[in-house]
Amino acid sequence: MYRKFLNARSPLRLLEKGLHGGLGRGNVGVIVAPHGAGKTAFLVGVALDDLMRGEPVLHVALDQTVSHVRAYYDTVFDDLASSTHLEDAARVHADLDRGRRIRAYAPADFNPSKLREAVKLESESGARPSLIVIEGLDLDDGGAETLADLKALAGELDLELWLSAPCDGEVVAPQAVSAAGEAVSVVLALEPDADHVGLRALKDHENPDVSDLHVALDPKSLLLIRN
């Protein structure tokens, strides 16, 4: 399968349809799930989709090393290439590597100002990201204010920003996400089931009717699948 055809058939096209067009530039999205349910796999899937379209991506990790994140991308890409019989997988992999930047910070050292500096440096090198994904951001202390700052940053830089948030028990939006109001445009929930991890929209911009997304996560391959 060719890269362009594979991207056009991606389950993320269904996700965009279910979200009335997707997240959109200038907006912040949050993926909520219990620990180990697949938040990283979802974020990497979104990032790979942008990379397959030639869009630069910045992946920010606050709880993992750069080498760990890179290895995770390699695992998901290898499964994707194998399951879809991707043509010229080695060349595509090299192209995606060139379009992706990974930065790791200690959680206590990270803030939106640091992120703005990172984007400035990437832009100066000719790789201004169209998508930022953030893993491991603690929203328990001052989370609503941080989300408002990230929303302002996404608007200023005209990019999409996705981040993950853990939950215990029922999969609901964390208090900081709810308190952030319009600063967060989309909230998705990952809900483990018998043979897959379901994906459900908790918030879809200002749309009162949340559509069925028809997308799930395969816990074995770590790939987004049609459901």
C-alpha positions in Angstrom: 0.0 0.0 0.0 1.3 3.5 -0.9 1.8 6.1 1.8 -0.8 8.6 0.5 -3.4 5.9 0.1 -2.7 4.5 3.6 -3.1 8.0 5.1 -6.4 8.5 3.2 -7.7 5.2 4.7 -6.5 5.9 8.2 -9.1 5.5 11.0 -8.2 9.1 12.0 -10.3 10.2 9.0 -13.3 8.6 10.8 -12.3 10.4 14.0 -12.1 13.7 12.2 -15.6 13.1 10.7 -17.0 12.2 14.2 -15.5 15.4 15.6 -17.1 17.5 12.9 -13.7 18.2 11.3 -11.2 17.1 13.9 -9.3 19.2 16.5 -8.2 22.0 14.2 -5.3 24.5 14.4 -5.3 26.8 17.4 -7.0 24.2 19.6 -6.1 21.9 22.5 -7.3 18.3 22.8 -7.0 16.0 25.8 -7.1 12.2 25.7 -8.2 10.7 29.1 -7.7 7.1 30.1 -6.7 4.9 33.1 -3.1 4.1 33.5 -1.8 1.7 30.8 -4.9 2.0 28.6 -3.2 3.5 25.6 -2.8 7.2 25.9 0.7 7.2 24.5 -0.4 4.9 21.6 -3.2 7.3 20.7 -0.8 10.3 20.8 1.8 8.5 18.7 -1.0 7.5 16.2 -2.1 11.1 15.8 1.5 12.2 15.4 2.3 9.5 12.8 -0.8 10.5 10.8 0.5 14.1 10.6 4.0 12.9 9.7 2.7 10.7 6.9 1.2 13.9 5.4 4.5 15.7 5.6 3.6 17.8 8.6 6.4 18.4 11.2 5.6 17.2 14.8 7.1 18.0 18.2 6.7 15.4 20.8 7.2 16.6 24.4 7.8 13.9 27.0 7.8 14.7 30.7 8.0 11.2 32.1 10.1 9.3 29.5 13.5 9.6 27.8 14.0 10.6 24.2 15.2 7.1 23.3 12.1 5.5 24.9 9.8 7.7 23.0 11.7 7.1 19.7 11.5 3.3 20.3 7.8 3.6 20.8 7.3 5.3 17.5 9.4 2.7 15.8 7.2 -0.1 17.3 4.0 1.5 16.2 5.4 2.3 12.7 6.7 -1.2 12.2 3.3 -2.7 13.1 1.6 -0.2 10.8 4.0 -0.9 7.9 3.6 -4.7 8.3 -0.1 -4.8 8.7 -0.7 -2.5 5.6 2.2 -3.9 3.5 3.5 -0.3 3.1 5.6 0.3 0.0 9.2 1.3 0.6 8.8 1.3 4.4 12.4 2.1 5.1 12.3 5.3 3.1 9.0 6.3 4.6 10.4 5.7 8.1 13.4 7.9 7.4 11.1 10.7 6.1 9.0 10.5 9.3 12.1 10.6 11.5 13.2 13.8 9.8 9.9 15.4 10.4 9.6 14.5 14.1 11.4 16.2 17.0 11.3 14.8 20.5 12.1 16.8 23.6 12.2 15.5 27.2 11.9 17.6 30.3 11.7 16.9 34.0 8.1 17.6 35.0 9.1 20.3 37.4 11.1 22.1 34.7 8.4 22.3 32.1 6.0 25.2 31.4 4.3 26.8 28.4 7.2 29.3 28.2 9.7 26.4 27.8 7.5 25.0 25.1 7.4 28.4 23.2 11.2 28.5 23.3 11.4 24.9 21.9 9.0 25.8 19.0 11.1 28.9 18.3 14.3 26.8 18.1 12.6 24.2 15.9 11.3 26.9 13.6 14.7 28.4 13.2 16.0 25.0 12.0 13.2 24.9 9.4 10.9 22.4 11.2 8.2 24.5 12.7 5.6 22.0 14.0 2.0 21.9 13.0 1.3 19.5 15.8 2.5 19.3 19.4 1.8 16.3 21.6 2.6 16.4 25.3 2.9 13.4 27.6 3.0 13.4 31.4 1.8 16.9 32.1 0.5 17.1 35.7 -2.8 18.9 35.7 -3.5 18.6 39.5 -1.8 21.8 40.5 -2.8 24.9 38.4 -3.9 22.7 35.5 -6.7 25.0 34.3 -4.3 28.0 34.1 -1.7 25.8 32.3 -4.3 24.7 29.8 -5.3 28.3 29.1 -1.7 29.2 28.5 -1.4 26.2 26.1 -4.5 27.3 24.3 -3.1 30.7 23.8 0.2 29.2 22.5 -1.7 27.0 20.0 -3.5 30.0 18.7 -0.4 32.1 18.5 1.6 29.5 16.6 -1.4 28.2 14.6 -1.0 24.5 15.5 -2.8 21.6 17.0 -1.9 20.5 20.5 -2.8 17.2 22.1 -2.0 16.1 25.6 -2.8 13.1 27.8 -4.4 13.0 31.3 -4.7 9.9 33.5 -7.8 9.1 35.5 -8.8 6.6 38.2 -12.0 4.6 38.1 -14.7 6.1 35.8 -13.2 7.7 32.7 -14.3 11.4 33.0 -12.6 14.7 32.2 -10.2 15.7 35.0 -11.4 18.7 37.1 -8.7 20.9 35.6 -9.9 20.1 32.1 -13.5 20.9 33.0 -12.4 24.1 34.8 -10.4 25.2 31.8 -13.7 25.6 29.8 -13.2 26.9 26.3 -9.4 26.5 26.6 -9.9 22.8 25.8 -11.8 22.1 22.5 -11.9 18.3 22.4 -11.8 15.7 25.2 -11.6 12.0 24.2 -11.9 9.0 26.5 -10.2 5.6 26.1 -12.2 2.8 27.6 -10.8 -0.7 27.8 -13.1 -3.5 26.7 -12.7 -7.2 26.2 -10.7 -7.2 22.9 -10.1 -3.5 22.2 -10.0 0.0 23.8 -13.0 2.1 22.8 -12.7 5.7 22.0 -15.5 8.0 23.0 -15.9 11.8 22.8 -16.6 13.6 26.0 -16.4 17.1 24.4 -16.5 18.0 20.7 -15.9 21.8 20.5 -19.3 23.4 21.1 -21.3 20.7 19.5 -24.0 19.5 21.9 -24.5 16.1 20.1 -21.4 14.0 20.4 -21.2 11.6 17.4 -20.1 8.0 17.5 -16.4 8.0 16.6 -16.3 4.5 15.1 -12.6 4.3 16.2 -10.9 2.1 18.7 -7.3 1.2 19.8 -6.0 -2.3 19.3 -4.1 -3.1 22.6 -1.9 -5.7 20.9 -0.7 -3.7 17.8 -1.1 -0.3 19.5 -2.7 0.9 16.3 -5.9 2.9 15.9 -8.6 0.7 14.1 -12.1 1.1 12.7 -14.7 0.0 15.2 
